[in-house]
Amino acid sequence: MASHNLKEYINETLKEKNWNAVDLVRLSGISASDISKYRKGTVIRLKAEVFYRIYTAFEHSCSKATKAVFPNLDLKINKYKPKQRNAFGNFMKQFETNVNSLEEVAAKTGINENRLKELYYRKGVVEAYELLLIEKAVGKKQGELFEEIYS
């Protein structure tokens, strides 16, 4: 799990824009009680949707918000090395069309396969840093998946 500076990002941006919390509530669609928690820094896990709603309310790019909220997040993607196949496995490769498989995304991002299964198949809620890593792993621009999922 990546630590975040959402508290500082919100409070500094509100001050820069000369806004109050009510403005952010109105523009983000996030409840006043949740905004209060984020401003106090009491929320450990930052959901991707919350991150998206806040940076779009501030009219910031995903890149700008990422630099402020996750200054220490390493967005370098690991090299994916598929498992070694035997002769039959190599033969069957010609019939496969799988790109960006769960296994590949896990290897590239460092996100545990079980965590990805929770996100892909169950009721897991994707965190902002996870979606940033997944975007990079599947070759999308920063913020592109946020926009596709949450706009």
KAQUIHU-V89582 format. One record per pair of residues at least 24 apart in sequence whose C-alpha atoms are under 7 Angstrom apart, sorted by the first residue. I is the first residue (numbers start at 1). J is the second residue. If there is no record, write none. Layout:
i,j
I,J
I,J
This chain:
i,j
2,73
2,129
4,69
4,70
5,68
5,69
5,70
6,38
6,69
7,38
7,39
7,40
7,41
9,68
9,69
10,39
11,39
24,57
27,57
28,53
28,54
28,57
45,127
46,127
46,128
47,125
47,126
47,127
47,128
48,126
48,127
48,128
48,131
49,150
51,128
52,146
62,142
62,143
63,142
75,133
77,108
77,109
77,137
78,107
78,108
78,109
79,108
80,104
80,107
80,108
100,138
105,134
105,137
108,137
109,133
109,134
109,137
